[in-house]
Amino acid sequence: MTIRYLQIPGKPKKKTLIVLVGPTAIGKTSLAIKIAQHFDTVILSADSRQFYKELKIGTATPTTEEKSKIPHYFASHLSIHQYYNVARFEKDALRLLHTIFAEKDVAVLTGGSGLYINAVCDGIDDMPDPNEDIRNKIDDWHTNEGIDFLRKKLAQLDPEYFEKVDKSNPNRIKRAIEVCLLTGNTYTSFRCRETKPRDFEIIKIGINRPRELLFRNISTRTDGMIEKGLVEEVESLTPFRHLNALKTVGYREIFDFLDGEIPLERAIENIKTNTRRYAKRQLTWFKRDNEIRWFLPEHTHEILQYLHTKIF
């Protein structure tokens, strides 16, 4: 049933994409559903961790109940064995939005992956497909030499991107090195420098709360994941732990436990710590975007009022 917090005043001036961002565990899914219900539309996920159907518990992918309330796209739509990147996501999302806007005036895009959000809003240049030989070589460097070696390598190959990259994210560093080695050009040269025009309006809203409350949410959600069977989920994926999709928070730490390197209690604390760090990095990324209007997650009425003023 459509939720009507405010009366819809009529048709929008233009087709509109509402972009809802914020750190992990802040409540984006719940709020996105309320917004989508209000505007009688659908949700597109831009959380790259939630793309993979095998990763349910550890990525807090929308539940069956949540998906029954509003159609969700790009959530559990891939297998961990499929290659996917941000350039493909941009094309897929724009193609889907074209179909959605043929019937709807508004769509909702939500997630915590800033690069994927930017791809839909501003565009991104096509990247070369991965090269298995080069990727294996870089993986060997990571295993044998460590993350510091990769950082130094990227600083040599592309000092401009090195200044911007999340230096605690080995996957981003590896991909940049791979592109440099594969093409002989810098990774920076493949990144979009000019905003690509879109034929729809974009309204960006962000949700956040005081840090101590956010960290409490992260702790509570992590405990809930353990209760739901996170350890069993990770254990079932052990044969595929070499895949990039599994080299993420919530999975790495449980693999350490399963390997006997740390007790479960330490693994759980490490998940909480690393998730807090991830949330901080997300906020740093989003805070650079002056187009985002920030709210508390529970201020649904105020958020809808703001959206109405921008859409109609």
C-alpha positions, 0 to 999 in steps of 0.5 A: 500500500502506498504511504502518503505522508504528504499529498502528491501535488501533481506531475513533476516538472521532469522525470526525477531520480532521488538519490539516497546515500549514507554510511552503512547501518544508518537505515537507508533501506528502510527509508528508501522503501518509505520514499518509494512507497510515497511516490509509488515507484521502485528502488535501484540498489547502488551497494556493490556488496549487495549485488551478489546473491550468495552474500546475504547476511554479511552484506545486509541485503534487503530481505524477502519481506522488504523486497515484497513491499517495493520492487528492488533492482540490482540487489542479489542479481549477480553470482560471485562468479560473474565479473561486474564493474562500475562501467557496466553498472552505469550502463545497466542502471541507465538502461533500466531508468529509461524503462522505469521513466516510461511509466513512472515520474520518480525513481529511487537510487540508494546505496553506500558505494559512492563510486557507483552512485557517481557513475549513475549521476555523473558518468564514468569512462569505460575501463578495460576488462580484467586480465587474468595473468596481470591480476594473478601477478598483482595478487601474488604481490599482495600475498608475498609483499603486502599492501605497502608494496601495492601502495608504492607500486600505484604511487609510481604508476599513477601518483594522481590517483594514489592521492585520491584512492582509499589506501586501505582498500586493496581491491581499488589499488589492485584494479588501478595497478592492473589498468596501468599495467594492461594499458600503459596509461594511468588509471586516472586517464580512464576516469571521467573528468566531465559530468555526462548529461542526464535526461532526468533531474537528480536530487541527492539526500543523505542520512546520518546520525551522531557518531556514537549512535551510528557505531551502536547501530553497527555493533547491534547489526553485527551481533544480529548477523552472527545470530542469523548465521553469518559464520555458516554463510561464510563457511559455505563460501570457503571454496571461493574465498579467493574471489574479490567479492569475498574480500570484504568486511564481514567475510575476511574476519570470519575466514580468519576465525575459520582458519584458526587465527583468531577466536570468534569473539575477536573476529566479531570485534574486528568486523565492528571495528572495520565496519566503523572504519568503512562508515567513516570512509563513506562519510568522507566521500559523501561529504565532499558532494555539496549537492547532498542535503543531509537529514536524520534517518527518522525525519521522514516527513521533513525529507518528503517535504524537501523532495516535494519542493524540489520535484514539483 
